[in-house]
Amino acid sequence: MADPARRRTSYAEYLAQEEAALDKHEWLEGEIRAMTGGKPVHALLGARVVATLSAAVGPRGCDVYTSDLRVCIPATGLATHPDVTVICGPFQGHPEDPDAATNPVLLVEVLSPSTELLWDRHGKLLRYQQLDSLRTYLLVNTRQQLLEWYSRGEDGGWVYRAAGPGQLARLDEGVEVDVDALYATTSVPAGPVPPLFVREEEQLGYAD
């Protein structure tokens, strides 16, 4: 959460700074926060996810974007740069920021140790789920060969799933990510799958 002692900036001020900055920043409840660059494995996994998803959803008329794209969730006071964004159908921008997407169907974050626990798994998860268009949120682990994702169910709740070595992450009908292929040639260890991830799915208490 934003520190109340810090100066709040408007979204317009944030956009002006983004326009002039060399690095990416995210805007959270009036606070501008620098987004640090990833390690080589982070960049490689992100690029492979882009390639995999492009092959799967491109024929459906969907577009896959890199982290250069900004995504805005107006209801939560967050504008950020997911590692990968998938949009199906016309691009819908924010009223104050036509270049920021508001209608992703799939968002991907390649995890970094500094942001994984509190931000990617919790802070962003809860905020991303407020997007009516979002169907899937995928987390790509960099400490072990593990993909985790949250899918919106027909009842509006969210279902958790995970896939490890030798498995396919089935994100949607016809959209699959081969864990072995994704992590091939990387130094990310296979390791034993923690007990938490042995279950195929777990119903979580998140709802719209």
N, C-alpha and C positions, 0 to 999 in steps of 0.2 A: 504494500500500500504506500501511497505517497506520504512523505513526511510533512505534517501540517506547518512546521516551522519554515519550510522552504517556500520561496516565492512561486506562486502559481503563474503559469503562462497560458494564454489563450491558444486555441487551436490555430488561429491565424498566425500567431507569433511562432508557434512550432513549425508551421509550414514554411515560413520565411527563413528560419534557421536551417531547415532541411534543404532548402533550395541552395543555400550558400555553403553547406557543409560538405566535406569530402567523405565523411563516414555516415553510417546510418544511425538514426536515433528512433526511439519509440516515445510516445506521449501517453502518460498514465495519470489521469485525474489532475491535469495541469502541471505535471512534472515531466521535464524532458530528460530522458535517460539514454546514455550512449550504449550502443550495441557493439560488444567486442567481437573481433574477428575470430573465426574458428581455426582449429588446427587442420593439417592436411587431411586427416581421416574424416573430419567433419565435412570438409569441402567435397571430398571424393564421394562419400555416402550421399550427400545432398544431390550431386550431379547424377549419380546412378538412379536415385529415386525419380528425378525429373525425366530421365530417359525411359525408365520403366513405365511410368504413368503416361507419358506422351504416347507411347506405343499402344497402351491399353485404351485410353480415353479419346485420343485424337480422332479415330474413326467415328466417334459418337458426336463430334462437333464440340468437344470440350477443349479448353486451352489450359496449358500447364505453365505456371510462372515461377521464376526464381525469386530469391529474397530481395531483388530490386523492387518488387511490387509491395506497395503499402496496403495493408488491410485495416479498415476502421470498423470498430464496433461501437456505434454511438451510445447505446444503452449502458455501456460499462465505462465510458471515458477512456477507451484504449485505442491507440493507433500504433501498429507495429509492423514488422517485416518478417512474416513466417518464412521458414527455409524453402518451402514449396507450397504453392497455392493452385488449386484446380477450380476453374469456373466453367460451368456448362450454360450455354445460352448467352444472351447479351450481357456485356459488362455493365454492372451498376455501380456508379461512383457515389461518393458522399456529397451532399449538397454544397458543403464548403470546400470540398476537395475532390473534384471529378476524377483525379488520377488514383484515388484510394478505393479499392474494391470493398463492397459491402455484401456481396452475394457469393462467397466461396461455397463449394459443396464439399471440398476436402482440404484440410490443412495439415502440414507436416512440419514437425520440429525435430531436428537432429540434436540430440541432447548434449549439453556441455555440463561438466561437473559443477560449475559455479551457479548455474541457473536451473538445473534439473529438478531438484526436490521441491522447492517452494514456488518456483515460477512456472516452469513448463508443465509440471505434473498437477499443479493446483491452481495457481493464479491465472495462467492462460487457459487452462482447461475450463474453469468455471466461466470465464469471460467469453471464450470461443463458443461455448454452448448456448449463448444468448443469441447467436446468429440463426435466424429462422431457416436460412438456406443450408446450413452446415449439416452434412450427413455423417462425416467421419473425421476424426482427429487421430493422426498417426504419430507415434513417438519412435524414433530410431535411436537405439542405444549405441554408445561409442565405447562402453566398457566391456560389453560382451555381445555376442551375436543374438540379438533379441529385438523383435518388433512388437510393439503394443499399440492397440488402437481402441478407440471408443466409437461405437456406432449408434446413431439415433434409431430407436425402435419405432414401430408403428404407433405405440401408445405415447410417444414423446419422451420416454425415458431413455437412458443410455446403457449400452451393453459393453462390457470390457472383454477383450480377447487378446491373446498373445501367441506368437509363433517363434520357435527357436531353430537351431540347426536341423537341416533335413526336412523342414516344413515350409508350407506356403502360407503367406498371410493373405487370406481372401477378404479383401476390403469391401468388395461389392460384386455383384454378378459380372463375371468376366474380367474383374480387376484383381490380379494376383501379383504378389511380390515374392519371389523365391529368395528365402533367407540366405541360402548358400551362395547364390549368384551375387546377391547384393554385397556380401562381405568377402567375396573371393579376392585374393591377393592382398587383403588388409592384414594388419597385425592384431586385429581385434580377436581376442580368444573366444572359443566356443563356450567352454566352461559348462558346469552343470546348470540346468535350468532350476532356479530357486523354486521352492515349494509353492510360492504365491502364483507362479506362472504355469504350474502343472495343469490346473483346471482350464478347460477350453474356454469357458466364459464365466463371468461373474456379474450378476445384476448389481448395479450401483444405484444409490439413492439420489441421483441427479435427475431433475426433471425441468422442463421449461417453466 
